[in-house]
């Protein structure tokens, strides 16, 4: 099974999320991430779903989603190149004796410090899935107290790298 990112542009109306989620769950698809937000176009929202499945299963999801009346556009972004970001808040145990080490680890991953308390720090890790997961693993030895993660947000690439090409091909003008 491989990971696929699906982008759905749909009408911003009550019940649309429920219909999308219902369609996916009724068919037993495993959604590992779901993110929804407004777009630059009034009245439309973008739904980003990350699902595990083989190509046949994902193609079926895309076809089924495309049949919904409220759906304006649906794409399997994994079929081309795309940019994707995850955001995770990590509350890490950080008493004074280890706090510099926690801060240094956060800096290595270019994280933002969101909150500092007497014995804990909240870190914001933003990036691709691999970076965010690596950051979480790096701070785990200090003691992770809580984690809250957004779903993936993604867009198809434009310009350099819009096609699946080698870095050398992308730089040739």
DSSP file (Angstrom, degrees, kcal/mol; ACC not computed):
  #  RESIDUE AA STRUCTURE BP1 BP2  ACC     N-H-->O    O-->H-N    N-H-->O    O-->H-N    TCO  KAPPA ALPHA  PHI   PSI    X-CA   Y-CA   Z-CA
    1    1 A X              0   0    0      0, 0.0     2,-0.3     0, 0.0    53,-0.2   0.000 360.0 360.0 360.0 141.6    0.0    0.0    0.0
    2    2 A X  E     -A   53   0A   0     51,-1.2    51,-2.4    49,-0.0     2,-0.4  -0.809 360.0-107.7-119.9 162.6    1.2    3.5   -0.8
    3    3 A X  E     -A   52   0A   0     -2,-0.3     2,-0.4    49,-0.2    49,-0.2  -0.757  35.7-173.8 -92.0 132.5    0.3    6.9    0.5
    4    4 A X  E     -A   51   0A   0     47,-2.7    47,-2.5    -2,-0.4     2,-0.5  -0.967  16.5-146.2-127.1 142.9   -1.8    9.2   -1.8
    5    5 A X  E     -A   50   0A   0     -2,-0.4    72,-1.8    45,-0.2    73,-0.9  -0.948  16.9-167.3-110.5 122.7   -2.8   12.8   -1.3
    6    6 A X  E     -AB  49  76A   0     43,-3.3    43,-2.8    -2,-0.5     2,-0.5  -0.927   5.5-157.2-113.8 131.2   -6.2   13.7   -2.8
    7    7 A X  E     -AB  48  75A   0     68,-2.8    68,-2.6    -2,-0.4     2,-0.5  -0.927   9.5-172.3-109.4 128.6   -7.3   17.3   -3.2
    8    8 A X  E     -AB  47  74A   0     39,-2.9    39,-3.1    -2,-0.5     2,-0.6  -0.982  10.8-161.4-123.7 125.1  -11.1   18.1   -3.4
    9    9 A X  E     +AB  46  73A   0     64,-3.3    63,-3.0    -2,-0.5    64,-1.9  -0.931  30.6 160.9-102.3 120.4  -12.5   21.5   -4.3
   10   10 A X  E     -AB  45  71A   0     35,-2.6    35,-3.0    -2,-0.6    61,-0.2  -0.911  44.8 -78.8-140.7 163.3  -16.1   21.6   -3.2
   11   11 A X  E     -A   44   0A   0     59,-2.3     2,-1.5    -2,-0.3    33,-0.3  -0.350  42.6-122.6 -62.0 140.6  -18.9   23.9   -2.3
   12   12 A X        +     0   0    0     31,-3.1     2,-0.3     4,-0.1    -1,-0.1  -0.653  64.8 129.2 -88.2  83.1  -18.6   25.5    1.1
   13   13 A X    >   -     0   0    0     -2,-1.5     3,-1.6    32,-0.0     4,-0.4  -0.944  66.4 -87.1-136.5 154.3  -22.0   24.3    2.5
   14   14 A X  T 3  S+     0   0    0     -2,-0.3    -2,-0.0     1,-0.2     0, 0.0  -0.362 111.4  23.1 -59.3 138.9  -23.2   22.5    5.6
   15   15 A X  T 3> S+     0   0    0     -2,-0.0     4,-2.2     1,-0.0    -1,-0.2   0.229  88.0 106.2  93.0 -13.9  -23.1   18.8    5.2
   16   16 A X  H <> S+     0   0    0     -3,-1.6     4,-2.6     2,-0.2     5,-0.2   0.939  81.8  48.6 -66.1 -45.5  -20.5   18.6    2.5
   17   17 A X  H  > S+     0   0    0     -4,-0.4     4,-3.0     1,-0.2     5,-0.3   0.917 111.1  51.8 -58.5 -43.0  -17.8   17.3    4.9
   18   18 A X  H  > S+     0   0    0      1,-0.2     4,-2.6     2,-0.2    -1,-0.2   0.904 110.4  47.8 -61.1 -42.2  -20.2   14.7    6.2
   19   19 A X  H  X S+     0   0    0     -4,-2.2     4,-2.3     2,-0.2    -2,-0.2   0.911 113.7  46.8 -66.7 -41.8  -21.0   13.5    2.7
   20   20 A X  H  X S+     0   0    0     -4,-2.6     4,-2.1     2,-0.2    -2,-0.2   0.951 116.0  44.6 -63.3 -48.5  -17.3   13.3    1.8
   21   21 A X  H  X S+     0   0    0     -4,-3.0     4,-3.0    -5,-0.2     5,-0.2   0.891 112.8  52.5 -63.7 -39.4  -16.4   11.5    5.0
   22   22 A X  H  X S+     0   0    0     -4,-2.6     4,-2.6    -5,-0.3     5,-0.2   0.912 108.3  50.1 -62.5 -43.4  -19.4    9.2    4.7
   23   23 A X  H  X S+     0   0    0     -4,-2.3     4,-0.9     1,-0.2    -1,-0.2   0.928 115.3  43.1 -60.3 -46.0  -18.5    8.2    1.1
   24   24 A X  H  <>S+     0   0    0     -4,-2.1     5,-1.9     1,-0.2     3,-0.4   0.929 117.2  44.8 -68.3 -45.6  -14.9    7.4    2.2
   25   25 A X  H ><5S+     0   0    0     -4,-3.0     3,-1.7     1,-0.2    -2,-0.2   0.871 105.9  59.7 -71.3 -36.2  -15.8    5.5    5.4
   26   26 A X  H 3<5S+     0   0    0     -4,-2.6    -1,-0.2     1,-0.3    -2,-0.2   0.817 106.9  48.7 -60.2 -29.5  -18.7    3.5    3.9
   27   27 A X  T 3<5S-     0   0    0     -4,-0.9    -1,-0.3    -3,-0.4    -2,-0.2   0.399 116.1-116.4 -92.9   2.8  -16.2    2.0    1.5
   28   28 A X  T < 5 +     0   0    0     -3,-1.7    -3,-0.2     1,-0.2     2,-0.2   0.707  55.1 161.6  75.1  20.8  -13.7    1.2    4.3
   29   29 A X      < -     0   0    0     -5,-1.9     2,-0.9     1,-0.1    -1,-0.2  -0.504  40.2-126.1 -74.6 143.6  -10.9    3.4    3.0
   30   30 A X  E     -C   52   0A   0     22,-0.6    22,-1.7    -2,-0.2     2,-0.6  -0.804  23.6-166.8 -94.3 104.1   -8.3    4.3    5.6
   31   31 A X  E     -C   51   0A   0     -2,-0.9    20,-0.2    20,-0.2     3,-0.1  -0.820   9.8-179.8 -91.0 118.5   -7.9    8.1    5.8
   32   32 A X  E    S+     0   0A   0     18,-2.7     2,-0.3    -2,-0.6    19,-0.2   0.640  70.3  17.4 -92.6 -15.7   -4.8    9.0    7.7
   33   33 A X  E     -C   50   0A   0     17,-1.3    17,-2.5   118,-0.1     2,-0.4  -0.971  57.8-177.7-156.5 139.6   -5.2   12.8    7.4
   34   34 A X  E     +C   49   0A   0     -2,-0.3     2,-0.4    15,-0.2   117,-0.3  -0.980   8.4 174.3-140.1 127.1   -8.1   15.2    6.6
   35   35 A X  E     -C   48   0A   0     13,-2.0    13,-3.0    -2,-0.4     2,-0.4  -0.996   5.6-173.0-134.5 138.4   -7.8   18.9    6.4
   36   36 A X  E     +C   47   0A   0     -2,-0.4     2,-0.3    11,-0.2    11,-0.2  -0.991  15.0 147.6-133.6 138.5  -10.4   21.4    5.3
   37   37 A X  E     -C   46   0A   0      9,-1.7     9,-3.1    -2,-0.4    -2,-0.0  -0.990  45.3 -86.3-162.6 163.1  -10.2   25.2    4.7
   38   38 A X  E     -C   45   0A   0     -2,-0.3     7,-0.2     7,-0.2     2,-0.2  -0.250  40.3-147.0 -66.7 158.9  -11.5   28.1    2.6
   39   39 A X        -     0   0    0      5,-1.5     5,-0.1     2,-0.4     4,-0.1  -0.566  33.4 -93.7-115.9-177.0   -9.9   28.9   -0.7
   40   40 A X  S    S+     0   0    0     -2,-0.2     2,-0.6     2,-0.1     5,-0.1   0.615 108.0  80.3 -72.9 -12.3   -9.3   32.1   -2.7
   41   41 A X  S >  S-     0   0    0      3,-0.1     3,-1.8     1,-0.0    -2,-0.4  -0.869  90.2-120.9-100.0 116.3  -12.6   31.5   -4.4
   42   42 A X  T 3  S+     0   0    0     -2,-0.6     3,-0.1     1,-0.2    -2,-0.1  -0.233  95.7  22.8 -55.3 138.4  -15.7   32.5   -2.3
   43   43 A X  T 3  S+     0   0    0      1,-0.2   -31,-3.1    -4,-0.1     2,-0.4   0.439 104.3  99.4  86.4  -0.1  -18.1   29.7   -1.6
   44   44 A X  E <   -A   11   0A   0     -3,-1.8    -5,-1.5   -33,-0.3     2,-0.3  -0.943  49.0-166.9-122.8 144.0  -15.5   26.9   -2.1
   45   45 A X  E     -AC  10  38A   0    -35,-3.0   -35,-2.6    -2,-0.4     2,-0.5  -0.910  17.4-132.7-121.2 152.8  -13.4   24.9    0.3
   46   46 A X  E     -AC   9  37A   0     -9,-3.1    -9,-1.7    -2,-0.3     2,-0.5  -0.928  16.1-164.0-107.1 127.5  -10.4   22.7   -0.3
   47   47 A X  E     -AC   8  36A   0    -39,-3.1   -39,-2.9    -2,-0.5     2,-0.6  -0.942   2.5-164.2-107.4 126.8  -10.4   19.2    1.3
   48   48 A X  E     -AC   7  35A   0    -13,-3.0   -13,-2.0    -2,-0.5     2,-0.4  -0.959   9.2-175.4-115.0 117.5   -7.1   17.5    1.5
   49   49 A X  E     -AC   6  34A   0    -43,-2.8   -43,-3.3    -2,-0.6     2,-0.5  -0.921  13.4-160.2-112.9 135.1   -7.3   13.7    2.2
   50   50 A X  E     +AC   5  33A   0    -17,-2.5   -18,-2.7    -2,-0.4   -17,-1.3  -0.975  23.2 176.9-111.8 122.5   -4.3   11.5    2.7
   51   51 A X  E     -AC   4  31A   0    -47,-2.5   -47,-2.7    -2,-0.5     2,-0.5  -0.909  28.1-133.6-128.0 151.9   -5.2    7.8    2.2
   52   52 A X  E     +AC   3  30A   0    -22,-1.7   -22,-0.6    -2,-0.3     2,-0.3  -0.893  54.9 102.2-100.3 131.6   -3.4    4.5    2.2
   53   53 A X  E     -A    2   0A   0    -51,-2.4   -51,-1.2    -2,-0.5     2,-0.1  -0.912  66.7 -82.3 170.4 165.9   -4.2    2.2   -0.7
   54   54 A X     >  -     0   0    0     -2,-0.3     4,-2.3   -53,-0.2     3,-0.2  -0.344  54.3 -95.1 -81.1 171.7   -3.1    0.8   -4.0
   55   55 A X  H  > S+     0   0    0      1,-0.2     4,-2.6     2,-0.2     5,-0.2   0.852 123.7  54.1 -56.6 -39.7   -3.6    2.7   -7.2
   56   56 A X  H  > S+     0   0    0      2,-0.2     4,-1.9     1,-0.2    -1,-0.2   0.920 109.7  46.7 -63.1 -45.0   -6.9    0.9   -8.0
   57   57 A X  H  > S+     0   0    0     -3,-0.2     4,-2.2     2,-0.2    -2,-0.2   0.921 113.7  48.0 -63.1 -45.2   -8.4    1.8   -4.6
   58   58 A X  H  X S+     0   0    0     -4,-2.3     4,-2.5     1,-0.2    -2,-0.2   0.898 109.4  52.8 -65.9 -40.7   -7.3    5.5   -4.9
   59   59 A X  H  X S+     0   0    0     -4,-2.6     4,-2.4    -5,-0.2    -1,-0.2   0.892 109.3  50.7 -59.7 -38.9   -8.7    5.8   -8.5
   60   60 A X  H  X S+     0   0    0     -4,-1.9     4,-2.5     2,-0.2    -2,-0.2   0.906 108.8  50.9 -66.1 -41.6  -12.0    4.5   -7.2
   61   61 A X  H  X S+     0   0    0     -4,-2.2     4,-2.8     2,-0.2     5,-0.2   0.944 111.3  48.3 -59.0 -48.0  -12.0    7.1   -4.3
   62   62 A X  H  X S+     0   0    0     -4,-2.5     4,-2.2     1,-0.2    -2,-0.2   0.920 112.5  48.0 -60.5 -45.6  -11.4    9.9   -6.8
   63   63 A X  H  X S+     0   0    0     -4,-2.4     4,-0.8     2,-0.2    -1,-0.2   0.911 113.5  47.5 -62.7 -42.3  -14.1    8.7   -9.2
   64   64 A X  H >< S+     0   0    0     -4,-2.5     3,-0.8     1,-0.2     4,-0.5   0.914 112.3  48.6 -66.8 -42.8  -16.6    8.3   -6.4
   65   65 A X  H >< S+     0   0    0     -4,-2.8     3,-1.4     1,-0.2     6,-0.2   0.889 105.9  58.5 -63.1 -38.2  -15.8   11.8   -4.9
   66   66 A X  H 3< S+     0   0    0     -4,-2.2    -1,-0.2     1,-0.3    -2,-0.2   0.724  98.0  61.7 -65.1 -21.3  -16.1   13.3   -8.4
   67   67 A X  T << S+     0   0    0     -4,-0.8    -1,-0.3    -3,-0.8    -2,-0.2   0.672  78.1 105.6 -79.0 -17.6  -19.7   12.1   -8.6
   68   68 A X  S X  S-     0   0    0     -3,-1.4     3,-1.2    -4,-0.5    -3,-0.0  -0.442  73.4-134.4 -67.4 135.2  -20.8   14.1   -5.6
   69   69 A X  T 3  S+     0   0    0      1,-0.3    -1,-0.1    -2,-0.1    -3,-0.0   0.852 102.7  53.2 -58.2 -39.1  -22.9   17.2   -6.7
   70   70 A X  T 3  S+     0   0    0    -60,-0.1   -59,-2.3   -59,-0.1     2,-0.4   0.625  86.3 100.4 -75.8 -12.9  -21.0   19.6   -4.4
   71   71 A X  E <   +B   10   0A   0     -3,-1.2   -61,-0.3   -61,-0.2     3,-0.1  -0.628  42.4 176.8 -82.1 125.2  -17.6   18.6   -5.7
   72   72 A X  E    S-     0   0A   0    -63,-3.0     2,-0.3    -2,-0.4   -62,-0.2   0.806  70.7  -1.7 -92.2 -38.3  -16.2   21.0   -8.3
   73   73 A X  E     -B    9   0A   0    -64,-1.9   -64,-3.3     2,-0.0    -1,-0.4  -0.986  57.8-172.7-155.3 142.5  -12.8   19.3   -8.8
   74   74 A X  E     +B    8   0A   0     -2,-0.3     2,-0.4   -66,-0.2   -66,-0.2  -0.995  11.4 175.9-140.4 135.8  -11.0   16.3   -7.4
   75   75 A X  E     -B    7   0A   0    -68,-2.6   -68,-2.8    -2,-0.4     2,-1.1  -0.998  34.4-134.0-141.8 141.3   -7.4   15.3   -8.1
   76   76 A X  E >   -B    6   0A   0     -2,-0.4     3,-1.9   -70,-0.2   -70,-0.2  -0.822  24.5-168.3 -87.7  98.5   -5.0   12.6   -6.9
   77   77 A X  G >  S+     0   0    0    -72,-1.8     3,-1.7    -2,-1.1    -1,-0.2   0.741  78.0  73.3 -63.4 -22.3   -2.0   14.9   -6.3
   78   78 A X  G 3  S+     0   0    0    -73,-0.9    -1,-0.3     1,-0.3   -72,-0.1   0.624  81.0  72.3 -69.0 -11.5    0.3   11.9   -6.0
   79   79 A X  G <  S+     0   0    0     -3,-1.9    -1,-0.3     2,-0.1     2,-0.2   0.623 113.3  14.5 -78.2 -12.2    0.1   11.4   -9.8
   80   80 A X  S <  S-     0   0    0     -3,-1.7     2,-0.3    -4,-0.2    83,-0.1  -0.703 105.4 -65.3-139.5-167.3    2.2   14.5  -10.3
   81   81 A X        +     0   0    0     81,-0.8    76,-2.0    -2,-0.2     2,-0.3  -0.657  56.3 167.6 -89.3 148.2    4.5   16.6   -8.1
   82   82 A X  E     -D  156   0B   0     -2,-0.3     2,-0.4    74,-0.3    74,-0.2  -0.975  34.2-117.8-152.2 161.3    3.0   18.7   -5.3
   83   83 A X  E     -D  155   0B   0     72,-2.8    72,-2.1    -2,-0.3     2,-0.4  -0.872  33.8-179.0-104.6 141.3    3.9   20.7   -2.3
   84   84 A X  E     -D  154   0B   0     -2,-0.4     2,-0.4    70,-0.2    70,-0.2  -0.997   8.6-170.0-142.4 141.3    2.6   19.5    1.0
   85   85 A X  E     -D  153   0B   0     68,-2.5    68,-2.1    -2,-0.4     2,-0.3  -0.995   3.5-168.6-135.7 143.3    2.9   20.8    4.6
   86   86 A X  E     -E  127   0C   0     41,-3.0    41,-2.0    -2,-0.4     2,-0.4  -0.912   8.4-156.5-120.3 150.7    2.0   19.3    8.0
   87   87 A X  E     +E  126   0C   0     -2,-0.3    63,-3.3    64,-0.3     2,-0.4  -0.996  12.7 179.9-131.9 129.3    1.9   21.3   11.2
   88   88 A X  E     -EF 125 149C   0     37,-2.6    37,-2.9    -2,-0.4     2,-0.5  -0.993  18.8-149.9-131.3 133.7    2.3   19.6   14.6
   89   89 A X  E     -EF 124 148C   0     59,-3.3    59,-2.2    -2,-0.4     2,-0.5  -0.894  19.1-169.2 -98.1 129.4    2.3   21.1   18.1
   90   90 A X  E     -EF 123 147C   0     33,-2.7    33,-2.8    -2,-0.5     2,-0.7  -0.971  13.3-155.2-125.4 118.0    4.5   19.1   20.5
   91   91 A X  E     -EF 122 146C   0     55,-2.7    54,-3.2    -2,-0.5    55,-1.2  -0.841  23.1-170.2 -92.1 118.3    4.5   19.7   24.2
   92   92 A X  E     -EF 121 144C   0     29,-3.2    29,-2.2    -2,-0.7     2,-0.3  -0.892  28.7-113.3-115.6 136.8    7.8   18.5   25.5
   93   93 A X  E     +E  120   0C   0     50,-3.4    27,-0.3    -2,-0.4    26,-0.0  -0.524  45.1 166.8 -63.4 126.4    9.0   18.1   29.1
   94   94 A X        +     0   0    0     25,-3.2    26,-0.2    -2,-0.3    -1,-0.1  -0.434   9.1 177.0-149.0  67.5   11.7   20.7   29.6
   95   95 A X    >>  -     0   0    0     24,-0.3     3,-1.7     1,-0.1     4,-1.7  -0.276  52.7 -92.4 -64.6 164.4   12.8   21.4   33.2
   96   96 A X  H 3> S+     0   0    0     22,-0.3     4,-0.5     1,-0.3    -1,-0.1   0.785 122.5  60.4 -52.4 -34.6   15.6   23.9   33.4
   97   97 A X  H 34 S+     0   0    0      1,-0.2    -1,-0.3     2,-0.1     4,-0.1   0.784 119.8  25.0 -69.7 -25.6   18.4   21.3   33.4
   98   98 A X  H X> S+     0   0    0     -3,-1.7     4,-2.0     2,-0.1     3,-0.7   0.468  93.5  99.6-113.1  -4.6   17.4   20.0   29.9
   99   99 A X  H 3X S+     0   0    0     -4,-1.7     4,-2.8     1,-0.3     5,-0.2   0.879  80.3  53.8 -53.2 -45.2   15.7   23.1   28.5
  100  100 A X  H 3X S+     0   0    0     -4,-0.5     4,-2.2     1,-0.2    -1,-0.3   0.879 109.3  49.9 -59.0 -34.8   18.8   24.2   26.4
  101  101 A X  H <> S+     0   0    0     -3,-0.7     4,-2.2     2,-0.2    -1,-0.2   0.888 110.8  48.6 -69.8 -39.0   18.9   20.7   24.8
  102  102 A X  H  X S+     0   0    0     -4,-2.0     4,-2.4     2,-0.2    -2,-0.2   0.933 113.2  47.7 -64.6 -45.5   15.2   20.8   23.9
  103  103 A X  H  X S+     0   0    0     -4,-2.8     4,-2.1     1,-0.2    -2,-0.2   0.889 111.3  50.7 -62.7 -39.9   15.6   24.3   22.5
  104  104 A X  H  X S+     0   0    0     -4,-2.2     4,-2.0    -5,-0.2    -1,-0.2   0.904 110.1  49.7 -65.2 -41.2   18.7   23.3   20.5
  105  105 A X  H  X S+     0   0    0     -4,-2.2     4,-1.2     1,-0.2    -2,-0.2   0.919 110.6  50.1 -63.4 -43.2   16.8   20.2   19.1
  106  106 A X  H  <>S+     0   0    0     -4,-2.4     5,-2.7     1,-0.2     3,-0.3   0.891 109.0  52.8 -61.3 -39.3   13.9   22.5   18.1
  107  107 A X  H ><5S+     0   0    0     -4,-2.1     3,-1.7     1,-0.2    -1,-0.2   0.876 101.0  59.7 -65.4 -38.2   16.3   24.8   16.4
  108  108 A X  H 3<5S+     0   0    0     -4,-2.0    -1,-0.2     1,-0.3    -2,-0.2   0.871 111.2  41.5 -57.0 -37.1   17.9   22.0   14.3
  109  109 A X  T 3<5S-     0   0    0     -4,-1.2    -1,-0.3    -3,-0.3    17,-0.3   0.297 114.6-118.5 -93.8   8.9   14.4   21.4   12.8
  110  110 A X  T < 5 +     0   0    0     -3,-1.7    -3,-0.2     1,-0.2    16,-0.2   0.881  56.9 164.2  54.3  42.6   13.7   25.1   12.5
  111  111 A X      < -     0   0    0     -5,-2.7     2,-0.4    -6,-0.1    14,-0.2  -0.474  35.6-123.9 -84.5 158.9   10.7   24.8   14.8
  112  112 A X  E     -G  124   0C   0     12,-2.0    12,-3.1    -2,-0.2     2,-0.7  -0.832  16.1-129.3-100.5 143.6    9.0   27.8   16.5
  113  113 A X  E     +G  123   0C   0     -2,-0.4    10,-0.2    10,-0.2     3,-0.1  -0.848  29.1 175.6 -90.8 119.9    8.7   27.9   20.2
  114  114 A X  E     +     0   0C   0      8,-2.8     2,-0.3    -2,-0.7     9,-0.2   0.793  62.5   4.8 -95.8 -34.7    5.0   28.7   20.9
  115  115 A X  E     -G  122   0C   0      7,-1.3     7,-3.0     2,-0.0     2,-0.4  -0.992  55.2-161.8-155.0 142.7    4.9   28.5   24.7
  116  116 A X  E     +G  121   0C   0     -2,-0.3     5,-0.2     5,-0.2     2,-0.2  -0.995  16.7 171.1-129.4 128.1    7.3   28.1   27.6
  117  117 A X        -     0   0    0      3,-3.2    -2,-0.0    -2,-0.4     5,-0.0  -0.529  51.5 -82.2-118.3-170.9    6.2   27.1   31.0
  118  118 A X  S    S+     0   0    0      1,-0.2   -22,-0.3    -2,-0.2     3,-0.0   0.909 124.4   8.3 -61.6 -42.9    8.1   26.1   34.2
  119  119 A X  S    S+     0   0    0    -24,-0.1   -25,-3.2     1,-0.1     2,-0.3   0.284 124.6  51.4-125.2   9.5    8.6   22.5   33.1
  120  120 A X  E     -E   93   0C   0    -27,-0.3    -3,-3.2   -26,-0.2     2,-0.4  -0.987  52.6-156.0-149.6 156.6    7.4   22.3   29.5
  121  121 A X  E     -EG  92 116C   0    -29,-2.2   -29,-3.2    -2,-0.3     2,-0.6  -0.988  14.7-141.9-130.6 140.5    7.8   23.9   26.1
  122  122 A X  E     -EG  91 115C   0     -7,-3.0    -8,-2.8    -2,-0.4    -7,-1.3  -0.932  22.0-165.7-104.9 123.7    5.4   23.8   23.2
  123  123 A X  E     -EG  90 113C   0    -33,-2.8   -33,-2.7    -2,-0.6     2,-0.6  -0.853  13.3-146.9-108.9 139.6    7.1   23.5   19.8
  124  124 A X  E     -EG  89 112C   0    -12,-3.1   -12,-2.0    -2,-0.4     2,-0.6  -0.938  16.1-170.3-105.9 113.9    5.6   24.1   16.4
  125  125 A X  E     +E   88   0C   0    -37,-2.9   -37,-2.6    -2,-0.6     2,-0.4  -0.918   8.4 177.4-105.1 123.2    7.0   21.8   13.8
  126  126 A X  E     +E   87   0C   0     -2,-0.6     2,-0.3   -17,-0.3   -39,-0.2  -0.984  29.8  73.7-128.3 136.2    6.0   22.6   10.2
  127  127 A X  E    S-E   86   0C   0    -41,-2.0   -41,-3.0    -2,-0.4    -2,-0.0  -0.988  81.4 -24.0 160.6-160.9    7.2   20.9    7.0
  128  128 A X  S  > S-     0   0    0     -2,-0.3     4,-2.2   -43,-0.2     3,-0.3  -0.307  71.5 -97.6 -74.0 168.0    6.7   17.7    5.0
  129  129 A X  H  > S+     0   0    0      1,-0.2     4,-2.5     2,-0.2     5,-0.2   0.875 122.2  53.8 -55.8 -42.0    5.6   14.6    6.8
  130  130 A X  H  > S+     0   0    0      1,-0.2     4,-2.4     2,-0.2    -1,-0.2   0.904 108.9  47.7 -61.7 -43.7    9.2   13.3    7.2
  131  131 A X  H  > S+     0   0    0     -3,-0.3     4,-2.4     2,-0.2    -1,-0.2   0.929 113.2  47.6 -64.4 -45.4   10.5   16.4    8.8
  132  132 A X  H  X S+     0   0    0     -4,-2.2     4,-2.1     1,-0.2    -2,-0.2   0.912 114.0  46.9 -64.4 -42.7    7.7   16.6   11.3
  133  133 A X  H  X S+     0   0    0     -4,-2.5     4,-2.2    -5,-0.2    -1,-0.2   0.887 111.6  51.5 -66.3 -38.3    7.9   12.9   12.2
  134  134 A X  H  X S+     0   0    0     -4,-2.4     4,-2.1    -5,-0.2    -2,-0.2   0.897 109.1  50.7 -65.0 -40.2   11.7   13.2   12.6
  135  135 A X  H  X S+     0   0    0     -4,-2.4     4,-1.8     2,-0.2     5,-0.2   0.929 109.1  51.0 -62.2 -45.4   11.3   16.2   14.9
  136  136 A X  H  X S+     0   0    0     -4,-2.1     4,-1.0     1,-0.2    -2,-0.2   0.914 111.7  47.3 -59.3 -43.6    8.8   14.3   17.0
  137  137 A X  H  X S+     0   0    0     -4,-2.2     4,-0.5     1,-0.2    -1,-0.2   0.859 108.7  55.9 -66.1 -34.7   11.2   11.4   17.3
  138  138 A X  H  < S+     0   0    0     -4,-2.1     3,-0.3     1,-0.2    -1,-0.2   0.835 113.3  39.3 -68.7 -32.7   14.1   13.7   18.2
  139  139 A X  H >X S+     0   0    0     -4,-1.8     3,-1.5     1,-0.2     4,-0.7   0.582  91.3  91.2 -92.8  -9.4   12.3   15.3   21.1
  140  140 A X  H >< S+     0   0    0     -4,-1.0     3,-1.3     1,-0.3     4,-0.5   0.862  78.2  61.0 -54.8 -40.3   10.8   12.0   22.4
  141  141 A X  T 3< S+     0   0    0     -4,-0.5    -1,-0.3    -3,-0.3    -2,-0.1   0.773 100.0  56.5 -60.9 -23.5   13.7   11.2   24.7
  142  142 A X  T <4 S-     0   0    0     -3,-1.5    -1,-0.3    -4,-0.1    -2,-0.2   0.736 128.1 -91.2 -77.0 -21.8   13.0   14.4   26.6
  143  143 A X    <<  -     0   0    0     -3,-1.3   -50,-3.4    -4,-0.7     2,-0.6   0.577  31.6-136.0 109.2  99.2    9.4   13.3   27.3
  144  144 A X  E     +F   92   0C   0     -4,-0.5   -52,-0.2   -52,-0.2     3,-0.1  -0.742  22.0 179.4 -84.5 123.2    6.6   14.2   25.0
  145  145 A X  E     -     0   0C   0    -54,-3.2     2,-0.3    -2,-0.6   -53,-0.2   0.834  64.0  -4.6 -92.9 -39.2    3.6   15.2   27.0
  146  146 A X  E     -F   91   0C   0    -55,-1.2   -55,-2.7     2,-0.0     2,-0.4  -0.990  55.6-162.1-153.8 153.6    1.1   16.0   24.3
  147  147 A X  E     +F   90   0C   0     -2,-0.3     2,-0.4   -57,-0.2   -57,-0.2  -0.995   6.2 179.7-139.8 134.9    0.8   16.2   20.5
  148  148 A X  E     -F   89   0C   0    -59,-2.2   -59,-3.3    -2,-0.4     2,-0.4  -0.996  13.6-171.7-131.9 129.2   -1.7   17.9   18.2
  149  149 A X  E     -F   88   0C   0     -2,-0.4   -61,-0.2   -61,-0.2     2,-0.1  -0.958  16.6-140.0-127.4 138.4   -1.3   17.6   14.5
  150  150 A X        -     0   0    0    -63,-3.3   -63,-0.1    -2,-0.4  -115,-0.1  -0.395  34.2-106.0 -77.2 166.8   -3.0   19.2   11.6
  151  151 A X        -     0   0    0   -117,-0.3   -64,-0.3     1,-0.1     2,-0.1  -0.355  50.0 -75.7 -80.8 175.9   -3.8   17.2    8.5
  152  152 A X        -     0   0    0   -104,-0.1     2,-0.4   -66,-0.1   -66,-0.2  -0.466  39.7-159.6 -70.7 143.1   -1.8   17.7    5.4
  153  153 A X  E     +D   85   0B   0    -68,-2.1   -68,-2.5    -2,-0.1     2,-0.3  -0.988  22.5 172.1-118.6 138.2   -2.4   20.7    3.2
  154  154 A X  E     -D   84   0B   0     -2,-0.4     2,-0.3   -70,-0.2   -70,-0.2  -0.990  21.7-173.6-150.1 151.4   -1.3   20.4   -0.4
  155  155 A X  E     -D   83   0B   0    -72,-2.1   -72,-2.8    -2,-0.3     2,-0.1  -0.983  38.0-100.6-139.7 149.5   -1.3   22.0   -3.8
  156  156 A X  E     -D   82   0B   0     -2,-0.3   -74,-0.3   -74,-0.2     6,-0.1  -0.413  49.4-105.1 -64.4 147.3   -0.1   20.8   -7.2
  157  157 A X        -     0   0    0    -76,-2.0     2,-0.3     5,-0.2    -1,-0.1  -0.350  32.9-163.8 -74.3 155.0    3.3   22.4   -8.1
  158  158 A X        +     0   0    0      2,-0.2     2,-0.0    -2,-0.1     5,-0.0  -0.902  55.2   3.0-129.0 162.4    3.7   25.1  -10.6
  159  159 A X  S >  S+     0   0    0     -2,-0.3     3,-2.0     2,-0.1     4,-0.3  -0.345 118.4  26.2  66.8-141.8    6.8   26.3  -12.4
  160  160 A X  T 3  S+     0   0    0      1,-0.3    -2,-0.2     2,-0.1    11,-0.1  -0.312 133.6  15.2 -57.4 131.5   10.0   24.4  -11.7
  161  161 A X  T 3  S+     0   0    0      5,-0.1    -1,-0.3    -4,-0.1    -4,-0.2   0.546  82.6 128.1  83.5   7.3    9.3   20.9  -10.7
  162  162 A X  S <  S+     0   0    0     -3,-2.0   -81,-0.8     8,-0.1     2,-0.3   0.813  71.8  48.3 -67.6 -28.1    5.7   20.9  -11.9
  163  163 A X  S    S-     0   0    0     -4,-0.3     2,-1.4   -83,-0.1   -83,-0.1  -0.706 106.3 -96.1-102.4 161.3    6.3   17.7  -13.9
  164  164 A X  S    S+     0   0    0     -2,-0.3     2,-0.3   -83,-0.1    -2,-0.1  -0.664  74.5 139.0 -76.5  99.3    8.0   14.7  -12.5
  165  165 A X        -     0   0    0     -2,-1.4     2,-0.1    -4,-0.1     0, 0.0  -0.908  57.8 -91.8-139.5 163.5   11.5   15.5  -13.8
  166  166 A X     >  -     0   0    0     -2,-0.3     4,-2.3     1,-0.1     5,-0.2  -0.399  40.3-111.1 -72.7 156.8   15.0   15.3  -12.6
  167  167 A X  H  > S+     0   0    0      1,-0.2     4,-1.4     2,-0.2    -1,-0.1   0.851 120.3  54.6 -56.3 -34.3   16.4   18.4  -10.8
  168  168 A X  H  > S+     0   0    0      1,-0.2     4,-0.8     2,-0.2     3,-0.3   0.928 108.5  47.3 -65.8 -44.6   18.7   18.9  -13.8
  169  169 A X  H >4 S+     0   0    0      1,-0.2     3,-0.7     2,-0.2    -2,-0.2   0.887 109.0  55.2 -63.0 -38.8   15.8   18.9  -16.2
  170  170 A X  H 3< S+     0   0    0     -4,-2.3    -1,-0.2     1,-0.2    -2,-0.2   0.817 108.1  48.9 -64.4 -30.9   13.9   21.4  -13.9
  171  171 A X  H 3< S+     0   0    0     -4,-1.4     2,-0.5    -3,-0.3    -1,-0.2   0.597  85.5 102.2 -87.5 -11.3   16.7   23.8  -14.0
  172  172 A X    <<        0   0    0     -4,-0.8    -4,-0.0    -3,-0.7    -3,-0.0  -0.614 360.0 360.0 -76.6 124.7   17.2   23.8  -17.7
  173  173 A X              0   0    0     -2,-0.5    -1,-0.2     0, 0.0    -4,-0.0   0.379 360.0 360.0-110.8 360.0   15.7   27.0  -19.2
